[in-house]
Amino acid sequence: MGGHLPSSAVEIDGKVEAVDGKTLRVSVSGDLLPVAGDAAEIVLRIPGLDQTGTIATGEVTLVLDESINVTVGQTTGKLAVGQLAKIESANPVQRKPAPPNGEPLPIK
């Protein structure tokens, strides 16, 4: 993603959970979520090296608490479950807290 993005952008790492044509469902961990329109890269680890190679670029199109949809624009390789996603977000949002003990949060 290089120097094309604002220096204040946050990188959010994820993992491809499902592939449907050029639409990917990506799970992310951590407290921050991207927003629709954020740039995304799908990368592969290069065996034997501590490096990754980009195989697709796209854009976040939908954000839910548990998953994110990425629509791929360009690809140079086969998309598959388990690949890594790197999302650059200039305006990430805080993930909603999980309810304690699996109980729903009260509505205020």
N, C-alpha and C positions, 0 to 999 in steps of 0.2 A: 504494500500500500504506500510505502515510501513517503516522500516529503510533500505529497499533494494534499494532505489533510492538515487541519489546524493543530498546532503543537499542544493545545489543551485537550485534544481528543483522548478518550480512554479506550484501551483495547479490552474487549470482552471476549473471552475464549469460550468456545462451545464445541459440541460434537453432533455430527449428522445422525439423526435417529430414524429418518425415513426419506426416501427419494421417490418423487412422483413427477417424472419428466424433468422439467426445469424448476420445479418447486421442491424445496428441501424443508424438512422440519428439523430444527436445531434445538438442542437442550443446552442451557447455560447454568452454571452454578455461581454462587456469589450474591452480593447484595444489589448489584446494578444490572439494569436491563437496557438494551438499546431502544431506539424509537424507529418507527417506520421511516424509510428513506436513508438510514445509515448504510454505509458501504460494508460489504462482506467479502471475505476471501475464503475459499475452501482450499486447504493445503494437505499435502502428504508429507510424512516424515521420510527422509531419504535414508534407507538402510545403511548402517555402518558409519553414518555421519550425524553430527548434532545439528542438522539443518532441515529445513522444510522447503518444498517447492509448491508454488501456486498452481492449482489445476482448474480453478474457476473463480470468477468474480461475479458479484451480484449485489442485490439490494434487499434490505429488510423490508418486508411488506406487511407483516402482521406480528404483533407482540402480545403474548398471553403470559400469565405467571409461570407456567411450566414449559412453554415452548415458544419458538420463534419461527416464522416462515421467512425463507429467503428465496427470492426469485433470481435464478442465475441468468446473467446476460451473456457472458463469454465463457467458454470452457475449452481446455486443451487436453482433457483426459476424461476418464469414466468416473461419474459420480457414484458414491457408494456409502452405505451405512457405516458408521465408525470413523469416517474422515473428520479431520479437525476443521473448525470454523473459527475465523478471527474477524471480529466485528469492530469497526472503529466508530465510536459514538462521541460527538462533540457535546451532546446534551443527554447523557444517560439519565434514567429515572431510577429511583429507589424501589426495589422489589417490596411488595406488600408483605408484612410479617405473617408468618404461619400461625394459625390459631393454636393456643396451648392445648395439649392433650388431644389434638384432633377435633376439638369442639369448634363450632362456628363462632366467629367474632360477633359480638353484639352489634346490632344496627343502631346507630345514633341519629 
